[in-house]
Amino acid sequence: MPIFWDEVAALCCSASRYQLRQGYVKRVAASMPMLVGSYAHADCQDDWLRHRSSTLYLSVEYSQGCCQGERILNVAKFSKSGPRWPSPGLRLDSIPFDRECQSEKKHKDGETIESSCRSDGVSSLAGATYRCKKLKTTIRCNGIDLPDWDNTFVCIKGCGPATPKTLELAHGEGCS
């Protein structure tokens, strides 16, 4: 029998001894693998990189989701009077990322830490080389700014005026 979050909250916050003796604890304990499994699935990434500015939307997504399948580069260019992201009238161009850019360097665990894009490519990444860097930032927690780090691909070569200077790694992705 599935257990619901309101039941878990009720158990944790206000369960009586009688309820505990009636097997509620056993139900919660038996449901823990299901609860942990749902958290593991929720951390699954459908996209790898993102960039959003006033003139460009760019993402690199996995064709099968959950870090599986081919990486697809999606690009939409904005005009001052045209549709913005997200908008039903926006045209999104999609091409295989590996046709446009190649992983030049990888970390010992296999994660890409540097990627170069073909100079004759068709996207705004053409001719650029990106390197993964940890950038110091802050995160607000209970009204206090705490130090934090963002993993970001930074353009290090071939960075033209239409080339994104940074590509954000999706939450949960890293470049140790």
N, C-alpha and C positions, 0 to 999 in steps of 0.2 A: 504494500500500500504506500503510495507516494506521500511524502511529508512536505508541507508548504511552509514558506518563510514565516508567515504569521504564527504558525504552530511552533516553530523553532523559537521565535521571539517570546511567545507566551511561556514556553518551557523554561527558557533562560531567565525570564524576568519574574514570573509569578507562579511557578508550579508548586503545588502543595505536596506534602509528604505522601498523601493518599494517591495523588496522580502519579508520583514517581514510582510508588509501589505497584501501580496498575500497568506498568510496562512501557510508559512513555520514554523512559531512558533507553530501553532496549530498541524502541523504534528509531530514536535519534541515532544511536550507535550503529544500527543496521543501515541507516540511510547515509552515513558519513561518506562511504565510497562514491555514492551518487552525487553528493554535494561537492566533494573534492573534484570529481570528474567534470562537473559542469564548470567549475572555475578553470580547469585546465583548458577546456574547449573555448571558454570566453576569452582567453588570452591569445587565441589563434589570430594571425594577421592575414588580411586579404590584400593589403598593400604594403609596399616596401619603402618607397620614397614619395614625397609630396612637395609641391611648390605652389603657392598661390599669391598672386600680386594683382595690382589693378589692371594689368594688361595680359596676364597669362595664368592659366591653370594647367598644372602638369602633375601626373601621378604615374607611378610604376606599380602595377597590380599583378597579382598571381592569377593566371587564367583559371585555375581550379580552386582558388581561395586557400586559406590556411597554409600559406607558404608552399603550396604545391602547384606544379605545372609551370608553363612558360611565363616569363615576365613580360607584361604588355605595357608599353609606353602610351599613355593617353594625354593628348595635348589639345587645349582650346585657347585660341588667341582672342582677346577682347578688343573691340574698338570703343571709342568714347561714347558712341550712341547705340552700340549693339547690346545684345543680351549678356548678362553676367552669370557666373556660376553660383548656384545651380539654377538653370533656366531651361524650360522645354525647347526654346528656340535656339539653344546653343549647339554648335556643331563640335563634336568631340572626335578628333582623329586618333586612331589607334594603330600602332605598329609593334612588331616584336622588338622588345628592348635590346635583345642580344644581336639583332641585325644593325642597330644604331650604335650601341656602346659595348665595350668589352671590359671585363674585369682584368685589370693589369696586375694588381697585387691582392693577395688574400692573407688573412690572419691565419695563424696555425690551426684554428678551429674551422677554417673554410669560409669564414665570412669575408665579403669583399671590403677592402679598405681603400682601394683606389680603382677608378674606372675612367677609361678614355673613350671618347665618342668620335666616330669617323668624321673627318673634315668635310666629306661630301654627303653627310647625313641630311635627312629631310626635316629634322626637328630643331628646336631652338637650342638643343644641347650640342649640335654639330661643332666639332673641332675642340670642344672643351674637355679638360681633364679635372676630375673631382677626387678629393682625398677626404676620407672620413676623419673627423676631428671631434674631440670632446670639448664643448664650449661651456665655460662656467656661466651659470645663470642663477636665478633664485626661484624658489617655490613658496607660495604663501600658504601657511598652515596655522590655523587658529589665530589669525591676525598677525602672525610673525613671519617675516621673510627669512627663509632658511636657504643656505647654499645648496645648489643642485648642479647637475651636469646634463647637457643635451648632446646627443650624438647627431652630428650633422655632416653632410657631404659639402665641402667648400670648394669652389672653383679655384684651381691653382694655376691653370694654363689655358690659353685660348678663350679667355673670358671677355666676350664682346658685349656691346650695349644691350643686345636682346637676349643674352645668355643669363639664366638665373645664377646669382652669386652663391646661393646656398640651396640645397635640397634636404629637407627634413626627413630623418629616418622615422618610420612609424613607431609609436610607443611599443616597447618590448623588443625592438631590434637594437643591435649594438654594434660597436666596432672597437672592442677592447684594445 
